[in-house]
Amino acid sequence: DADYVFTGEGSIDFQTKYGKTPIGVAKIAKKYEVPVIAFAGKVGKGIEELYEMGITSVIGILPEIVTIEEALKSGKMFLDYYLKCRVINTLHFLIPPQQGYLQEPILVNQDFLF
């Protein structure tokens, strides 16, 4: 019993539909009407069909252009960074800083301090 399913792949593109892990996960989740969010280092062309196959959202996590070696070596860091930024943006939307509940975050060694 899940509200969401998260999956990922180094590159999500037109080839994903031919058996990469995210599409296998999405097909199962679709049976149970559970949304699937797929994270990728690279989002390529031809992903439109993936939405019909059960993927709800495809999210690229690289904040800038990097070499394949750096992307492979630092994938976890890029995912962590992306998620922390999204959480902070969401909190800023829900609790405006001018109300004094949330200070502006400071990035230190890939971690956010408040």
Secondary structure, 3 states (H helix, E strand, C coil): CCCCEEEEEEEECHHHHHCCHHHHHHHHHHHCCCCEEEEEEEECCCCHHHHHCCCCEEEECCCCCCCHHHHHHCHHHHHHHHHHHHHHHHHHHHCCHHHCCCCCCEEECCEEEC
